[in-house]
Amino acid sequence: MKSVRIIDDGRTVGLRAAYRRQGDFGTQGDWESLISSSTREVDIMGRTTHGWTRSREVADLIERKIIRDGVVFRWLIMATDNKYLQLLTEEDINIGAMLKEKLTHVANFLQSIQSRLPKDKRELLQIRVFSHVPLYCGTVRVDDQIYVTPYLFSRSSDSSPLLVLEGRESAWVKTYVTEFELESTRDSSPGAV
């Protein structure tokens, strides 16, 4: 009965799958396939989202999805002047300076994609920054699915758990989508990040 209740509760809140660590979800190619399957919208929220810049395919994939399919991409990362940036630690090591370098790299990456888009499509790549909180999770939303990685003090994001949620009206999906909106303290062009 307890197992049945856990499964029912999971369905109620929108839980579709849970991974012991984000790295167990799959390879960079699996994340790219997920983005490639989008039909309406992709939201990416994280401290830096630097991992997305490691693949040569991602920039072309985003450009193609925007131009060909009209998919809206919203990107939310820390502002370089976020007052908590210099206070962040991971496994007892201060990571603020390293994150700031990554933010600069991500800003250049996003600006490069945006500059390649036709002018009438540039608004489909929205870059947002947050400056008032340290951010406690990373999310990737693709249409009706959302992938949530809690940031843990003791682990890197790749080693933190990953929750897969689905359904626009499910409780947890609504909560995390709201978090994306609340964190968006200001819109920014990539160069201003």
C-alpha positions in Angstrom: 0.0 0.0 0.0 2.8 2.4 0.8 4.5 1.8 -2.6 1.1 2.4 -4.3 0.6 5.6 -2.4 4.2 6.8 -3.3 3.5 6.1 -7.0 0.1 7.8 -6.8 1.6 10.8 -5.0 4.3 11.0 -7.6 1.8 11.1 -10.5 -0.2 13.7 -8.7 2.7 16.2 -8.5 3.9 15.3 -12.0 6.9 13.1 -11.2 7.7 10.9 -14.2 11.2 9.8 -13.3 14.0 10.4 -10.8 17.7 9.8 -11.3 20.3 9.4 -8.5 22.5 11.9 -10.3 22.0 14.2 -13.3 24.9 12.4 -15.0 22.8 9.2 -15.1 20.2 10.9 -17.4 22.4 10.5 -20.5 25.0 12.1 -22.6 25.2 15.5 -24.1 23.6 14.0 -27.2 20.6 12.9 -25.1 20.1 16.5 -23.9 20.5 17.8 -27.5 17.9 15.2 -28.7 15.6 16.5 -26.0 16.0 20.1 -27.3 15.6 18.8 -30.9 12.2 17.3 -29.9 10.8 20.7 -28.8 7.8 22.0 -30.7 6.9 25.2 -28.7 9.2 26.3 -26.0 12.5 25.6 -24.2 13.4 27.2 -20.9 16.9 26.8 -19.5 17.7 28.1 -16.0 20.9 27.6 -14.1 23.7 29.4 -12.4 25.7 29.5 -15.6 24.3 26.8 -17.9 27.9 26.5 -19.1 27.5 22.8 -20.0 25.3 23.8 -23.0 28.3 25.6 -24.5 30.5 22.5 -24.7 28.9 21.1 -27.8 29.4 22.4 -31.3 25.9 21.2 -32.2 23.9 23.2 -29.6 24.2 26.7 -31.2 23.2 25.3 -34.6 20.4 23.3 -33.1 19.0 26.4 -31.3 19.3 28.5 -34.4 17.5 25.8 -36.5 14.7 25.3 -33.9 14.0 29.0 -33.8 14.2 29.7 -37.5 12.5 26.6 -38.8 10.0 25.7 -36.1 9.5 29.0 -34.3 10.4 27.5 -30.9 10.9 30.1 -28.2 14.0 29.8 -26.1 14.2 31.5 -22.7 17.6 31.5 -21.0 18.0 32.5 -17.3 21.4 32.7 -15.7 23.0 34.6 -12.8 23.9 38.2 -13.4 27.7 38.9 -13.1 26.7 41.5 -10.4 24.6 39.0 -8.4 25.5 39.8 -4.8 25.6 36.1 -3.9 28.0 35.0 -6.7 31.1 35.5 -4.7 29.6 33.6 -1.7 28.8 30.3 -3.6 30.7 27.2 -2.6 30.7 23.6 -3.8 32.4 20.9 -1.7 33.8 23.6 0.6 35.5 25.4 -2.3 34.5 29.0 -3.3 33.3 28.8 -6.9 32.3 32.5 -7.4 35.3 33.5 -9.6 35.0 30.4 -11.7 31.3 30.9 -12.2 31.9 34.5 -13.3 34.2 33.4 -16.0 31.7 30.8 -17.1 29.0 33.5 -17.2 31.1 35.6 -19.5 31.6 32.6 -21.8 27.9 31.8 -21.8 27.0 35.4 -22.6 29.3 35.4 -25.6 27.8 32.0 -26.7 24.3 33.3 -26.5 25.2 36.6 -28.2 26.7 34.7 -31.1 23.5 32.7 -31.6 21.3 35.8 -31.3 23.5 37.7 -33.9 23.1 34.9 -36.4 19.3 35.0 -36.2 17.2 37.0 -38.7 16.1 40.2 -37.0 12.5 39.2 -37.0 13.4 36.0 -35.0 15.8 37.4 -32.4 13.0 37.9 -29.9 12.5 34.1 -29.9 15.8 33.8 -28.0 15.3 35.6 -24.7 18.2 36.1 -22.3 17.4 36.9 -18.7 19.5 37.3 -15.6 18.8 37.2 -11.9 20.6 39.2 -9.3 18.7 38.8 -6.0 19.1 35.1 -5.1 21.8 32.4 -5.2 19.5 30.0 -7.1 18.9 26.6 -5.6 18.2 24.5 -8.7 18.7 24.2 -12.4 15.8 23.5 -14.8 15.4 22.6 -18.4 11.9 22.8 -19.7 11.0 21.4 -23.0 7.3 21.9 -23.9 5.4 19.9 -21.2 8.4 18.3 -19.5 10.7 19.9 -17.0 14.0 18.5 -15.7 15.0 19.8 -12.3 18.5 19.5 -10.7 18.7 20.7 -7.1 22.0 22.4 -6.3 23.6 20.8 -3.3 26.4 22.1 -1.1 28.2 18.8 -1.2 27.9 17.9 -4.9 28.4 19.3 -8.3 25.3 19.7 -10.4 26.3 16.6 -12.5 26.4 14.6 -9.2 23.1 16.0 -7.9 19.7 14.2 -8.3 17.6 14.9 -11.3 13.8 14.9 -11.3 11.8 14.6 -14.5 8.3 16.2 -14.3 5.5 16.4 -16.8 2.1 17.9 -17.4 1.5 21.7 -17.6 -1.1 21.5 -14.8 0.8 19.2 -12.4 1.7 20.7 -9.1 5.5 20.5 -9.3 5.6 21.7 -13.0 3.6 24.8 -12.1 5.9 25.4 -9.1 9.1 25.2 -11.1 7.7 27.3 -14.0 6.7 29.9 -11.5 10.3 29.8 -10.1 11.6 30.6 -13.6 9.4 33.6 -13.8 10.2 34.9 -10.3 13.9 34.6 -10.8 13.8 36.7 -14.0 14.5 40.0 -12.3 15.4 41.7 -15.5 15.7 41.0 -19.2 19.1 41.5 -20.6 20.9 41.4 -23.9 23.7 38.8 -23.7 26.4 41.5 -23.7 25.0 43.0 -20.5 25.1 39.7 -18.6 
